[in-house]
Amino acid sequence: MKRLSVYTSLLIVLTTISQRDVYAFEGRYRRLFGVPRRSVVPTWHAATPKPNNDSIHLNDSPENPERRKILLSSAAAFASAFAVGKQVEPAEAASATTVILEDSEKRRIDTFEKCAPSVVFIDTFTQKQDAFSPNSIEVPIGTGSGFVWDKQGHIVTNYHVVRNARSAQVAIVTPTNGKALPAGAITMTTDSPGDVDDTFNVFKPQSEIRASSRKSFSPDYQRSVFRAKVVGVDPGKDIAVLKVEVQDPDILQPISVGTSKNLKVGQVALAIGNPFGLDHTLTQGIISGLGREVRSPTGRPISNVIQTDAAINPGNSGGPLLDSSGRLIGMNTAIYSPSGASAGIGFAIPIDSVNFIVNTLIKDGKVIRPILGIGYLESRQARALGISRGVLVLDVPPDSPAAKAGLRGTSRTETGLIEIGDIIVKVGSTVINTEANLFEALEGYFPGDNIEVKVLRIEAVSDRLEQREVKLTIPLQSSEILDQVPSVTLFQQLGQQPQLGP
């Protein structure tokens, strides 16, 4: 009735308006209902014979009474149709609500829905003393991303995501299929059965803040949270492998591994991760550059890095970089930004490097590399001392192969003066300007190999300093000796200290 009265009022208004208002209404009528001008009010053109006096001549004058009759009758017909209500066919209703997507959009959506279940959310925790009791509590210290590597529950992420953690939780999206949460998943206690409560509760253990939930990026999936344990880490390449224990391997969806060979600058790159805690965020860009170099947490260079302008922010570390088909081509690891947020310059470790290291960590639990077993001063600090090239040796452990070969470290004399140690300027045929060059020079050797090292040695002769070149032959050690130095890393494991350089 309300609808009928509205349109009845419309008819009353139409019968009282002036002819000029009718002419204005005509334009709105045509635009609203898409009626061509000639279909309602035909006009005569110069090439058309003028009709005789018996014909109805409908011109564009707003004072024409015939025009007013036609418009009023048409408006009344439309108002009556709307008042009674038009029966909308189901096909018309469906077409009105259908989202029209381009082919590129469909492919991108399909890629995301296929790969998103392979991406995980990692929460890391440390232990602190409770201020109000003698108990220790777990407090969150950071978040990151990762991806499912295989059906055995191995999760790949960045080493820097978990290096200071004492424990970690991994949130995985698993198929719903009308089933309850998987066995072993962390849940919160609720007062009533049904869905798992996802509300933050300060009285719950801190390690269980992010618990399993039916909420996910898709109604077909639910979030299942598991405790993780470390399998192995490679700080030199910023890679870590975790593992979750699941009773049903079918709930895990390993990511599709591609290759970083033959990548082209300009091809599409997709990043999925958890920036700022926003899980399963998709960003798109292109491969902006190849063959870049970034430094790992230990200072060792990571070469052949992929540069992309896909938005990478804090929380994306450890997440996958995909090609347009959803194949893994890299692991997001770092950004270049003056503000700390995405500036369009992100870096990903190539998957060919990740693949080799991950399989080694799963098999052996560690990656063994050749090292000199010395401490060194970073190049930036050495430049402040006037050392323009080479790597300054700070410490040479006693009885080490390097010490026995005659390599000297920096020391303090009895009078309190600093005595500069040897400066490494060449290893084999590789010229050394920075510590990055030194790491690269050692990549082609194995533990136990003897290498020729050229150093610059500064000595006091007759109250003046002289510089001379010295050649030494030094046996390389295994990086396993670094496990003898305690440090704080994931799950109380032993790790590398940056000053124990190459």
Residue pairs with C-beta under 8 A, 6 or more apart in sequence:
3 82
3 83
3 85
4 83
6 83
7 79
7 80
7 82
7 83
8 83
10 75
10 79
11 75
11 76
11 79
14 22
14 25
14 72
14 75
14 76
15 72
17 25
19 62
19 63
19 64
19 65
19 67
19 68
20 62
20 63
22 62
22 67
22 68
22 71
22 72
23 62
23 67
25 71
25 75
26 40
26 41
26 67
26 71
29 35
29 40
29 71
29 74
29 75
30 36
30 37
30 40
33 78
37 43
40 70
40 71
40 74
41 58
41 60
41 67
41 70
42 58
43 58
43 59
43 60
44 50
44 51
44 57
44 59
51 57
56 66
58 64
58 66
58 67
58 70
61 67
101 109
107 324
108 270
108 282
108 284
108 324
111 270
111 322
111 324
111 325
111 326
112 270
112 272
112 282
113 218
114 326
115 255
115 256
115 270
115 272
115 320
115 322
115 326
116 173
116 217
116 218
116 272
116 280
116 282
117 148
117 172
117 173
117 174
117 175
117 221
117 253
118 147
118 148
118 253
118 254
118 255
118 256
118 320
119 145
119 146
119 147
119 148
119 255
119 272
119 273
119 274
119 280
119 319
119 320
120 145
120 146
120 147
120 148
120 155
120 170
120 171
120 172
121 143
121 145
121 170
121 171
121 210
121 274
121 279
121 280
122 143
122 144
122 145
122 146
122 155
122 157
122 161
122 162
122 168
122 169
122 170
122 171
122 228
122 242
122 318
123 140
123 142
123 143
123 168
123 169
123 171
123 209
123 210
124 140
124 141
124 142
124 143
124 144
124 161
124 162
124 164
124 165
124 167
124 168
124 490
125 138
125 139
125 140
125 141
125 165
125 166
125 167
125 168
125 169
125 206
125 207
126 138
126 139
126 141
126 164
126 165
126 166
127 136
127 137
127 138
127 139
127 166
128 136
128 137
128 139
129 136
129 137
130 136
130 137
137 205
137 206
138 166
138 167
138 205
138 206
138 207
139 206
140 206
140 209
141 164
141 165
142 161
142 164
142 165
143 274
143 277
143 315
144 157
144 158
144 161
144 162
144 274
144 315
144 317
144 318
144 319
145 157
145 161
145 272
145 273
145 274
145 315
145 316
145 317
145 318
145 319
145 332
146 155
146 156
146 157
146 161
146 170
146 242
146 318
146 319
147 155
147 156
147 157
147 255
147 318
147 319
147 320
147 328
147 331
148 154
148 155
148 172
148 252
148 253
148 254
148 255
149 155
149 156
149 241
149 254
149 255
149 358
149 362
150 252
150 254
151 249
151 250
151 252
151 254
152 243
152 249
153 243
153 244
153 245
153 246
153 249
153 252
154 231
154 241
154 242
154 243
154 358
154 362
155 170
155 228
155 241
155 242
155 243
155 244
156 239
156 240
156 241
156 242
156 318
156 331
156 354
156 358
157 240
157 242
157 317
157 318
157 331
158 238
158 239
158 240
158 317
158 318
158 331
158 333
159 233
159 234
159 235
159 237
159 238
159 239
159 240
159 296
159 297
160 238
160 297
160 317
161 240
161 317
161 318
162 168
162 230
162 233
162 240
162 242
162 490
163 233
163 235
163 240
163 297
163 489
163 490
163 495
164 488
164 489
164 490
165 490
165 491
166 490
166 491
166 492
167 207
167 227
167 491
168 227
168 228
168 242
168 490
168 491
169 186
169 207
169 210
169 225
169 226
169 227
169 228
170 225
170 226
170 227
170 228
170 242
170 244
171 210
171 212
171 223
171 224
171 225
171 279
172 223
172 224
172 225
172 226
172 244
172 251
172 252
173 216
173 217
173 218
173 221
173 222
173 223
173 224
173 280
174 182
174 221
174 222
174 223
174 224
174 251
174 252
175 220
175 221
175 222
175 251
176 214
176 219
176 220
176 221
176 222
181 187
181 196
181 212
181 222
181 224
182 224
182 246
182 247
182 248
182 251
183 246
183 247
183 248
184 226
184 245
184 246
184 247
185 212
185 224
185 225
185 226
186 208
186 211
186 212
186 225
186 226
186 227
187 196
187 211
187 212
188 196
188 197
188 198
188 201
188 204
188 208
188 211
190 196
190 197
195 213
195 214
196 211
196 212
196 213
196 214
197 211
198 211
198 213
198 215
200 209
210 225
211 225
212 222
212 223
212 224
212 225
213 222
213 223
214 222
214 223
215 222
215 223
216 222
216 223
216 280
217 279
217 280
223 279
224 251
226 244
226 245
226 246
227 244
228 242
228 243
228 244
229 242
229 243
229 491
230 240
230 241
230 242
230 243
230 490
230 491
230 493
231 241
231 242
231 243
231 361
231 362
231 365
232 240
232 241
232 360
232 361
232 362
232 364
232 365
232 366
232 367
233 239
233 240
233 241
233 361
233 366
233 489
233 490
233 493
233 495
234 240
234 357
234 361
234 366
234 367
235 296
235 297
235 298
235 300
235 495
235 496
236 296
236 298
236 300
236 367
236 369
236 439
236 479
236 496
237 296
237 300
237 302
237 349
237 353
237 357
237 367
238 296
238 297
238 302
238 333
238 349
239 331
239 349
239 354
239 357
239 358
239 361
240 490
241 358
241 361
241 362
246 252
255 320
255 328
256 326
256 327
256 328
257 327
257 328
257 351
257 355
258 323
258 325
258 327
258 328
258 329
258 351
259 327
259 329
259 351
259 352
260 304
260 306
260 329
260 330
260 350
260 351
260 352
260 353
261 352
263 287
263 290
263 306
263 329
264 287
265 286
265 287
265 288
265 289
265 290
266 286
266 287
267 286
267 287
267 323
267 324
268 284
268 285
268 286
268 323
268 324
269 284
269 285
269 286
269 287
269 306
269 308
269 310
269 321
269 322
269 323
269 329
270 282
270 283
270 284
270 310
270 321
270 322
270 323
270 324
270 326
271 282
271 283
271 284
271 285
271 308
271 310
271 311
271 312
271 316
271 319
271 320
271 321
271 322
271 332
271 346
272 280
272 281
272 282
272 319
272 320
272 322
273 281
273 312
273 315
273 316
273 317
273 318
273 319
273 320
273 332
274 280
274 281
274 315
274 316
274 319
275 281
275 311
275 312
275 313
275 314
275 315
275 316
276 313
276 314
276 315
277 315
278 315
281 316
283 310
283 311
283 312
284 310
285 308
285 309
285 310
285 311
285 344
286 308
286 309
286 310
287 306
287 307
287 308
288 307
288 308
288 309
288 344
288 345
289 306
289 307
290 304
290 306
290 307
291 303
291 304
291 305
292 304
292 305
292 306
292 307
292 347
293 301
293 302
293 303
293 304
293 305
293 436
294 301
294 302
294 305
294 333
294 334
294 347
295 301
295 302
295 436
296 302
297 498
298 496
298 498
299 378
299 435
299 436
299 439
299 498
299 501
300 439
300 502
301 436
301 439
301 440
302 333
302 349
302 353
303 440
304 350
304 353
305 333
305 347
305 348
305 349
305 350
306 321
306 329
306 330
306 347
306 348
306 349
306 350
307 345
307 346
307 347
308 321
308 346
308 347
308 348
309 344
309 345
309 346
310 321
310 346
311 342
311 344
311 346
312 332
312 335
312 342
312 346
313 335
313 341
313 342
314 340
314 341
316 332
316 346
317 332
317 333
317 334
318 331
318 332
318 333
319 331
319 332
320 328
320 330
320 331
320 332
321 328
321 329
321 330
321 331
321 332
321 348
322 328
322 329
323 329
328 351
329 348
329 350
329 351
330 348
330 349
330 350
330 351
330 354
331 348
331 349
331 351
331 354
332 346
332 347
332 348
333 347
333 348
333 349
334 346
334 347
335 342
335 343
335 345
335 346
335 347
336 343
336 345
336 346
336 347
337 343
337 345
357 367
360 366
360 367
361 367
366 480
366 483
367 479
368 447
368 478
368 479
368 480
369 442
369 443
369 447
369 478
369 479
370 442
370 445
370 446
370 447
370 449
370 476
370 477
370 478
370 479
371 442
371 447
371 476
371 477
371 478
371 479
371 481
371 482
371 500
371 501
371 502
372 402
372 407
372 442
372 453
372 474
372 476
372 477
372 501
372 502
373 397
373 400
373 401
373 402
373 477
373 481
373 500
374 393
374 394
374 395
374 396
374 397
374 400
374 402
374 407
374 409
374 500
374 501
374 502
375 393
375 394
375 395
375 396
375 409
375 499
375 500
375 501
376 391
376 392
376 393
376 394
376 435
376 438
376 499
376 501
376 502
377 385
377 391
377 392
377 394
377 410
378 435
379 391
379 433
379 434
379 435
382 390
382 391
382 392
385 392
385 420
387 423
389 425
389 432
389 433
390 423
390 424
390 425
390 432
390 433
390 455
390 456
391 423
391 424
391 432
391 434
391 435
391 438
391 501
392 410
392 420
392 421
392 422
392 423
393 407
393 408
393 409
393 410
393 421
393 422
393 423
393 424
393 455
394 409
394 410
394 421
394 499
395 409
395 410
395 499
396 402
396 403
396 407
396 408
396 409
396 421
397 403
400 477
401 474
401 475
401 476
401 477
402 474
405 472
405 473
405 474
405 475
406 470
406 472
407 422
407 453
407 455
407 472
407 474
408 421
408 422
408 457
409 421
409 422
410 418
410 419
410 420
410 421
411 418
411 419
411 421
412 418
412 419
413 419
420 458
422 455
422 456
422 457
422 470
423 455
423 456
423 457
423 458
424 432
424 438
424 453
424 454
424 455
425 431
425 432
425 454
425 455
425 456
425 469
426 432
426 453
426 454
427 438
427 441
427 442
427 451
427 452
427 453
427 454
428 441
428 451
428 452
430 437
430 440
430 441
431 437
432 438
432 441
435 501
435 502
438 501
438 502
439 502
442 451
442 476
442 502
445 451
445 476
446 476
447 476
447 477
447 478
447 479
448 475
448 476
448 478
449 475
449 476
450 473
450 474
450 475
450 476
451 473
451 474
451 476
452 471
452 472
452 473
453 471
453 472
453 473
453 474
454 469
454 470
454 471
454 472
455 469
455 470
455 471
455 472
456 467
456 468
456 469
456 470
457 467
457 468
457 469
457 470
458 465
458 466
458 467
459 465
459 466
459 468
460 466
479 496
482 494
482 495
482 496
482 497
482 500
483 494
484 494
485 494
485 496
485 497
485 500
486 494
487 494
487 495
487 496
487 497
488 495
489 495
